[in-house]
Amino acid sequence: MVTDQVADMFTRIRNAYAARRKTVTIPSSKLKREITRILHEHRFIDRYAFVDDGTQGAIKILLRYDENFRSVIRGLRRVSTPGRREYKSAKRIPKVLSGMGIAIVSTPKGVMTDSEARKLNVGGEVVGTVW
């Protein structure tokens, strides 16, 4: 049993990059689907597909590498944990590497990046950072 589903997702992605895998399969949830969508929109992953296996479902992710077969994701970190939630107002949402990376924020208006949350002037829980 895994208590922190998002941290498990991030660890699976990091481990797949370390093992130079082309794909990784992750158990699905609404939050993880939204995080995957954001990673795809910002070109941190190539493609993804939702697989319905009759129960919870799964997310199959095609990982992205550069021309030297190095991972595009240099860092992937969980910020808010089940034991220590990190809530920030729109003005206090962190910028990752001065805008070179993204922070994933769960807001009342949905899951979005730090820049989108600032544009909409909405705060929320900082789920993680990617650079």
N, C-alpha and C positions, 0 to 999 in steps of 0.2 A: 504494500500500500504506500502510495506517495502522498505526502501531505502538501507539498508545494508544486502544483502542476506546471506553472510557468518556469520555475527554476529547473524542473526536470526537462522541459522543452529546450531551454537554453543549453543545458548540459549535453543533451543528445546532439544538438547542432554543433557545439564545440567539439565533441568527441568525434563526430563524423568528419569534420574538417581535419582534425588531427590524424585520423586514419586515412585521409584522402579518399573518402567515399564519394560517389556521385550522387547518391540519394540517401535520405533518412526518412523513416516513418515514425510518426508521433501520434499517440492517442489524441482524439479530437475533443475540443470543447469550444464554446462560443468565443471565449477570450482568446484562445490559441488560434482560432481561425482568423480573427481580426489582426492579431500580431503577425501572422503569416502574410495576410494581405498587405500590411504596411511594409514588411520586409521586401515583398515583391515590387510594390510601387516605387520603393527607393532603391531598387536594383541590387539588394543584398543577396537575393536568391534568384535563380533563373525562372523556374516554374513550380507550380504546386497543384495538387489535385486532392479533392476530398473523396475518400473511399468509404462507402457505406457497407460495413460488414455485418449489419443486422443488430449490433449492440450499440456501442458508443461511437463507432466510426474511427477513421484514422485520417491523418494528413500526410500525404507523401510529398516530400520537398526535393526538388532537383537543385543541388547546391551550385553556387557560382564560383569559378576560379578565374584568376587573371591569366595572361599569356605564359607566365612562368609556373603555372599550376600552384599558385599560392592563394589562400582563401581571400575572398573579397572582404569578409568580415574580419577585422583585426581584433575587435573586442566585443563581447556580449556579456552584459552584467545585469543581474537582478538587483533592483534598488529597493522596492517595497517587498517585505516578506510577510508571511502570516503572523509572525510575532511582533513585527515592527513595521507598521504601515507608514508610508511617506506621502502625505497629502501636501500639495503646494497650490498657492493661488496662481493666477495667470502671470502675475509679475515675477513670481519667484520660481517658476519652472526652470530647471537648469538648462543651459546651452552645453551641448556635448562637443568638445574640441572646437570651441568658438564657431559652431555651426557646421562643422565638417561631419559630425555624426548626428544621430537623432535620439531623442528621449521618447519613449512610448508612454502615453498618458491615458488613463481610463477616466473619462469625464462623464457628467450626466448626459452629454450630447453624443456619446459613443467613444470608442477607442480611436485615438489620433496621435499625431506626432506633436512635439513641443511647439513647433512653429505654427501649426494649425490651431492649437489651443490658444496661443498668444493672439493670433488674428481674430479668433472668436471671443477673446477675453473670457475664457473659462478655465478654471483650475480643476484639479482632480488628483487621483493617485498616480504617482510616477511608478510605472510597472518595471521598466528597465531602460538601459541605454545600449545603443549599438553604434560602433564606429569602425 
